[in-house]
Amino acid sequence: MRTLAGARLVTPDRVVEDGWLRVDGSRIEAVGSGVAPQADEVERLPGGWLVPGFIDLHCHGGGGSDFTGDEEAILAAADFHLRHGTTGMLASLASAPVADLCRRLATLARVIPRSHGQLLGVHLEGPFLSRRRCGAHDPDHLLPPDPDVFARLVDAAEGTLRTITIAPELPGAAALLDAALVAGVAVAVGHSDAEYDVAAAAFGRGASVATHLFNGMRPAHHREPGPSLAALDAGVACEVIVDGHHLHPAVVRLVASATRRMVLVTDAMAAAGRPDGQYELGGRRVVVKGGAVRQPHTGSLAGSTLTMDMAVRRCVREVGLPVPMVVAAGSSNPAAVLGAASQGSLTPGKVADVIHLDDDLRVVRVMRRGAWLS
């Protein structure tokens, strides 16, 4: 048993000044402030913040690798994000031929147990998306909602499929939404040209997430607010990509003021942590310049080079949101989407996934299940 002391703790209720956190094996045993209790070991930290490990619901890769590669590439991408504070994540797959998706799902199903709990499952971003709002997805790989295709994907995933993004305006989308919920897969609305009422009906039917809010969606208009405002009205989890490119800070502040269920995601791809240049996302060439990922011919955004620690820092330093709200958006809110009851906060009984940030919110060290990364 050991105690970490000397930093501010961000708990679900408040910021604990001069806090301490006692770890017993892989679990948090107690939290408090002031003089640390006796323990087998007391580790005095040089100030800064202790926050729960981040959970990323939408990530395609990083560090030069992505989740469409072989088993070692998948683990390398996960490890890259782990060192930036992401202690739990979903591996996102972009639209592709069904046979390719099944093969990639099967590979991920084999790899996920090797990640020691960091990879929490898979997010399918397609193939049941709108051609009008497909973004970086290859339109040749998009399909109308098909329960038989969905069943093949579920079988290939072997219990690891956790979320799927669909466009609710497509014919057959309601039946697919129902099938996903029966299969225990959370449904996200995204890459959608749906009008407000259609999106609202999907949320009323059980869709619980909005994929990268305002991006890949019919734009909000004061007479036709579209799926983004339907998501905010419905109170579902709303993903935001705070990389300085996808959303204006004023929009992020608007989302934060409208819902307590804002969720930070990276939508990162292989170029995260790598220099500008040419890369691939979903089998399509993209160009990274100034950290922004774009399709070369259209100039539209195609994923990001973001990491969760960067997203948290930008939310506080550039957007101006309070640290506890931002930490919740990166930890407890995504944990709630996944029903990950053992993760997402510095609370007794939770897994000891802890990040030490300095006063400027930069990662100092990452603790995974009670052990600091080397």
N, C-alpha and C positions, 0 to 999 in steps of 0.2 A: 504494500500500500504506500502511496506517496501523495504529496500535496503540492500543487502549483500555486504560488502566491506572488503578489506584488503587481498584478495587472488589473485593469477594469474588466469585469465579466459582463457580457451581454446575455441576460437571462430572458425568458419569455415575459417577465413582469417589469423589468427595470435594468438600468446599468448599475452594477455593484462596484462602487469605488473601492480601491485597495482590496480587491476580492481574493478569495482562495477557492480552489477546486480540488477535491480529494478524489483520486483515482484508485480503484481497487480492481486489479486485473484489467479487463477490457471495458469496465463500466465506470460511470461516474457514481461515486458513493455519497458525496455531499458537496454543497457549495455554501459560501458564507463570505463575510467581510471582517476586516480587522486582523487580530492575531490568529495566525493559522494554528489549527489543532495539532497535537502530536501525531506524527505518522512515521512510518518506516523511513521516509525520506521527504524532506522539504526542499523544493526547487524554487529559488527566489528569482523571479523574472524582472528584467529591467524596465518595468512599466509597459505601456502599450495596452493592447486589448486581447482578451481571450473570447473567442466566438465559436459557435458550433461549426463543424465541417459543412461545406457547401454541397448542395445537391442540384445537379444540372439535368433538367428533363429533356434537353434538346441539344445534342452535340453529335457531330459527324466525324470528328477526329481532331488531331493536333500533334504538334511536334514532328511533322513530316509523315505521319501515318494516319490511316483512317479505319473506320469500322467495316469497310468492305474488303479488307485485306485478309491475310492469313492469320492464324492464331497469335503469332508473335507480334505482328503489326497491331492487332487489336489491343493486346496488353500494353504495347509501347504507347499507343495513343492514350489509353486510360492512365498510365503512369505519368505521362506528361501533365495531364490535368490534375492528378492527385497532388503533384508538387506545387500546384497553384491553388491548393485548398479544396479541390473537389473530391470529397471523400465518398460520395455516392453519385451515380449518374445512370442515365439511360443512353444506350448506343442507338443513334438515329440512323435510319437507312432511307435514302432518297428513292424516288420511283425508278423502277428498272423492270425488265421483263420478269414475269412471274417466276420462271424457272431460276433466274439469277437471285431473286429475292429469297426463294426457298432455300437455295444453297447458302446464301449469306446468313439467313436465320439459323440454319442448322449449325454453321460454324460458330456463331455467337452462342448458341445453346451449349456447345462443348466448352467454350472459353469462359463463360460467365462463372462457373464454379471455381476456376483458377484465379479469379480476381479477388478472392478473399472478401467478398461482400461489397467491393467498390462498384462493380457493374450490377445494377439492380434490375436489369432487364433491357428490353428493346422498345424503341419508338419507331413505328412505321410512318414515315411522312409520305404517304401515297401508297398505292397508285391511284386512289379514288379521288382525284383532285380536278379542279376546274382548268380547262385549257386557257381560259381568258386570264386566269390568275396563277399560272403555273410557275412563274418566276424562273429559277434555275433548273427546274425539272424538265426533262426531255418530254415534249408533248407526245412523242411517238410511244412512250411507255405508260401513258395515262389510260385508265380503264373506267368504264361505268361501274358503279357499285355492283358487285356480284357475290352473293353468299357462298357459292362454290369456290371461287378464288380465295375469298377470305378464309374459308375452312382449310384450304391447302396451306395458307400462310400460318394459321394457328397450329396446324399439325407440325409443320416444319420447325416452328419455334419451340416446341416441346415445353410449354408452360412459361416461357420467358417473355412473351409479348405482353407489354404492360399498357401501351397507349398506341392509338392510331389516329392520324389526322385525315379527315374527310371533308369534302365540300357538300354541305347538306342540301343544296339546290339540285343536285344531280338526281335523275330518276333512279329510284331504288335505294336512295341514301337512308331513308327512314328504316327500312327493313334491315339494312346493314348495321345501322346504329344499334338496333335491338339485338341483333346477333352478337355484336361485339360485347354489349353489356352482359348478355347471357354467358359469354365466354370469359367474363372477368377482365375484359380489356377496356380501359378508360378511353372515351372518345373525345377528340379535340376537333374543333372547327377551324379550318384554315385553308389557304390557297383556294379561296371561295369568292364567287361573285354574287353570293346570296344577298337578297334584300333583307331588311331588318326583320320583318315578320317571319321569314323562312328560317333565319338563324335563330331567332327567339324560340321558334317551335322546336328546333333541334336541342337547344339548351333545356327547354321544358320537358323534352323527351328523355333527357339523361346525359347529353354531352356535358362535360364538366371542365373543359379546358379550351382556351382560345390560343391557337398557335401563332407565335410572334405577332402580337396585336398590332393592327394597322398596316402590317406588311403582308403582301400576298393576299390582300383582301380588297373588296369594293371600297373605295374611299368613302369616308364619312361626309355626309352632306346634311345641311340643316333641314331638308325636307325628306331625305332618304338616308338615315343614319347608318345603314349597313350593319355588317356583323360585328364590327368593333364595339359600337355602342350597345348592340344587343348583348354582347358578352358582359359589358360593364353593368348593364341593367340587371342581368340575370345573376350577378354575383359569383360567376365562375372564376376559376383560376386564370389569370391573364398573363401570358408570357410577354416579356419585354426584352429587347436586345439593346443594352445600353453601351454601345460601342462608339458613339459619336457620329455614326453614319445612318443607322436605321431609324432613329427617332430624335426629334428635337427635344432638348431638355424640358421645354414647356409642356410637351405632350407627356413625358414621363411624370412630371409633377401632376398633371391632370389625372393620369391613371392612378397614381398614388393617393390622390385626394378622393377618387371615386370608389375605390375598393380597398379592402384590407387583404385581398388575395392576389396582389401583384406577385409575379414570380420572375426572378432573374434567370435568363437562359443565355447561353453563348451562341448557339447555332454555329459553333466553330467547325472548321474543316482542317485538312491536313496542314495548311499554311500557318496555323496558329503557332507562334513561337519561332517562325522561320522568316527569312528575308522576303522582300517583295520579289515577284516574278510570276511565272506561269505554273499553274497547278491544275488538278482535275477535281471536280466535285460531281458525283453521280455519273461518272464517265464522260463529262463534258468539260472542255477547257475553260478555265477562268483565269483572270489576271488580277494579281494583288499589287496595289499601288497605294502607298501611304497607309497600309494596314487595311484598306477597304478591298473587299473581294467583289469583282464585277464580271459579268459576261462581256466578252470582248466586242461583240457586234451590237448589242443593245445598250450596254452600259448599266444594266440593272444589277442591283445587289444580289450576291449569290453566296449566302452564308457569311461568316465573319472570321476574324483572327483573334477573337476575344477569349479571355479566360475569366473565370468567376471572380477571382480576386480583383482583376481590373474592373469588372462590372460593378462590384461593391464600391471600390474607390471612386469611380466616376459618379456613381449615384450620390455619394456624399459630397465630394469635392466640387463637381461640376453641375450636378442637378440641384444640390442643396437639400437633400432629404436627410432626416435624422438617422443616426447609426442604428438604433434598435429596429426601425422600420425596414431599413435596407438589409440588415442581417436576417430578419424574418423572411424577406423576399428571396433570400438566397439559401435558406435552410428549412425553417419550420413550414413555410407555405408549400414548397415542393414536396416535402415529406408527407404533408397531409394529402396531396394529390395521389400519392402512391400508397397511402395507408401504412407508411413506414413508422410504426408507433415507437420503435426503439431508437429513432434517429431524429435529428433536426433541432435539438435544443440542449443547452447546458442545464440539465435537470437530473436529479438523482435517479438512478436506474437506467438512464439512457446509455447507449454505447459511447465510449470516450473517444469520439471523433472531434478533435479540438484544433483550432488554428490560433497561433500566437501572431498577432499583427502588431507592427510598431505604431507609434503615434500618428503616422501618416497613412495608416491602413495598408501597409505593404507586408507581405508574408515574411515572417521571421522563421517559423518552424511549423510543421504540420504533424499532429498526432493522429495516428490511425489505430483505433481499437486499443488505446492505452499505451502505445509505443510511438516515440518520436521517429519520424523518417530520418535515415542517416544523411 
